[in-house]
């Protein structure tokens, strides 16, 4: 058992599990979550036949990195591992912000319902003119 700097393991069972078992499960969950992002990206790329990084990739990256960080801080307590995951959420959060900003700015064709780039003037599916955004 590791030194209990934060009092987490000394508090006894966590969610009905011994502290060491709980944190080992958190570590494995982090590993599975972080690894699964590659499968998501691979599937999305194969499906589109083009390199694609879906939002789910960034969500799995964020959750996996945070789980690894919690594991490192509260159980492993090794400064190298803590530092390795302390800053990784920053680009994941930023990529999610950019993704959702783009999704929210997409134009929807009134004729066919196809979503288009915010800069598009015409629908790529049916050729109808897309609405022009109103400037404030």
C-alpha positions, 0 to 999 in steps of 0.5 A, spaced: 500 500 500 502 506 498 503 512 503 497 516 504 498 523 503 491 525 502 488 521 507 484 517 502 486 510 503 486 511 511 479 513 510 477 505 509 473 503 504 471 507 498 464 505 495 464 499 499 471 497 496 478 497 500 482 503 498 487 499 494 482 496 490 478 502 488 484 506 486 486 500 482 480 500 479 480 507 477 487 506 474 484 500 469 478 505 468 483 510 466 487 506 461 481 503 458 477 510 457 484 513 454 485 507 450 478 506 447 479 513 444 484 510 438 478 505 437 473 511 436 478 515 432 480 509 427 472 507 426 470 514 424 476 514 419 474 508 416 467 510 416 468 516 412 475 514 408 478 520 411 482 522 417 477 524 422 477 526 429 470 526 432 468 529 439 467 523 442 475 522 441 476 528 445 471 527 451 474 520 452 481 523 452 479 528 457 475 523 462 481 518 461 486 524 463 482 526 469 482 519 471 489 518 470 491 524 474 486 522 480 489 516 480 496 519 480 495 524 485 491 520 490 494 513 489 500 513 485 503 519 488 509 520 483 511 526 481 512 524 474 506 521 473 502 527 476 506 532 471 504 527 465 497 528 466 496 535 470 496 539 463 493 534 458 486 536 459 488 543 456 488 541 449 482 536 450 478 542 453 480 547 447 479 542 442 472 541 444 470 548 445 472 549 437 468 543 435 462 545 439 463 552 436 463 550 429 457 545 430 453 551 433 455 555 427 453 550 422 448 552 417 442 548 415 439 548 409 431 549 409 430 545 403 433 538 405 436 539 412 443 538 410 448 541 415 453 546 411 460 549 413 458 556 416 462 559 410 458 556 405 453 560 401 449 554 397 447 547 400 452 541 397 447 536 397 441 540 393 444 546 391 439 551 395 442 558 397 443 557 405 441 563 409 445 569 410 447 570 418 445 577 420 450 581 423 449 585 429 
